[in-house]
Amino acid sequence: MQTIPDSQARPESTDMSPAGTSTETLHEVLASQARDRTRLELSAGALVGGANAALIWVRFPSLHWLAAGFAATAFYGVWCLIDRQVTDIDASPEKSRFSRILIRVPRFAVGALGWASALFAIGAFLTAALGGLSFPGR
C-alpha cells in the first residue's frame, strides 16, 4: 500500500466544492453512465441480472435480498435500453408526439420496479444481517 506523505501537496484536480452544490440528480448520473456502455453490454447486464435473480430466488429463497439486488441490476439494464430508445425517438423528426409519450411509460414503469427492487434488497439485507427488525424495547 502506498501512502502520500503529509509534506506532499494535493493534486490540483481534486474538487473541493462544498456539498450540495452539484445539480446532477442520481437519475442523470445513472443515465450518463449508461450512455458510455454499448447496447450489448446493457443487454447482457439485463439478461444476466434477470437470470441470476430468478435462479437465486427459486433455488436459495433465504438469499432473497441478493436476488432482489440482481433484479435491480436487470431493471437498470432494461431502463437504460429504453432510455436509448427514447433518445433515438426524440432525435427523429418523423415520430409523432404520441409515440414519444408512449415510449416513456415503460421507461417509468421499469425505473419504478428497479427502485422498488433496490430498496427491497437494502431492507431485506438489513433485516437478514440484523436478525430481524423490531421496535426498540421489545
N, C-alpha and C positions, 0 to 999 in steps of 0.2 A: 504494500500500500504506500502510495506516495503522498506526502503532505507538503503543504506550502508553508514556508517559514513566515513568521509574523512580519519580518522586515521587508518582505516582497510586496510590491504594490498590487492592487487588484487590477484585473484587465479592464480596459475602458468600455468593453462591450456589455458589461452587466447592467441591467436596467434596474435602477434604484428608485423607480417611481412609487409613490405611495399606493397602498392597496385601495382598490375600488375605483381607480381612475380609468381602467380599461372598459371599453364599451362593447367588447365582444361577449356574446352570450355563449352558453355551453353548446347550444344547437349550431351556432355559427362555427365554433371550433371543430365540432364533430363533422360538419359538412365540409369544411375546408380540408380536414384530414382525409376525408373520403374521396375528395376530388383528386388527391395525389395518387390514388390507387387505380388499378385497371379494373375493367368490368369482370375479368376473370378472377382477380383476387377477391373482389366483393362477392361474386357468385360462389366461389369456393368457401369463403367465410360463412356465408349464409347456409350453404349446404352442409358443411361440416359441423357448424354450430347446431343446426337443427337435428342432424343425425346423432350427435353426442347428447343433446338434451333428451331426445326420445329414448336412446339406449340407456342412459343413466337413470332416467325417471322410471322406466319399466324394470330394469334389472336390479337397480340399487335404490329402492324408494327412500331409504334413510338419508340418501345424499340428494334430496330434492332441491336443496339450496344450490348445489353445484349444477344440477340440471337447469335450474332457473337462470343461472349465470350464462350457461351456454345458449339458452333460449334468447336471452337478451342480446347476445352476440349475433345470433341468427337474425333477429329482428333488425338489428343495426345494419347488417349487410343488405337486407331487403329494403330497408328505408333508404340507404344510400343509392341503391339501384333505381328506386322510384324517383329519388331526388334528381338523379341524372336525366331521367326521362322528362321530369318537369322542366329542367333546364333546356333540354332539346326542344320541347314543345313551345316554351316561351320564346325561343330564338327563331322559330319558324313562323313566317307571316301568314301562311295558308291555314293554320289551325284556328278553329273557332274558339270563342270565349267559353262555350260550354265544355269543350274538350279540355281546356286549361283548368276549369273548375273541377271537372270530373276526375282528373288525374291527382288532384290534391287530396281527395277524400281517402284513397287507400294509403297515401303517404301519412296522413294524420292518424289513421287507424293503426298502421304498423308502428308508428312512433309512440302512440299511446300504449300499445301492447309491449313494446320494448321497455318503456319506462316502468310499466307495471311489473314486468319480469325482473328488471334490475332492482326495483325496490323490494319485491318479494324475496329475491336472492339475498339481499342485505339483511332483511328482517329474519328470514329463516336461518341464515348463518349465525346471526347473533343469538337467536333462540337456541340453536343447537350448541353453540360454544358456551353459552352461559348456563345451560342446563334448564332452560325454560324461563319465560318471562313471568314475573308475578309482581304484585303490589308490595311496596316496602312494608315490613312489619307483619306480614302474613306468614 
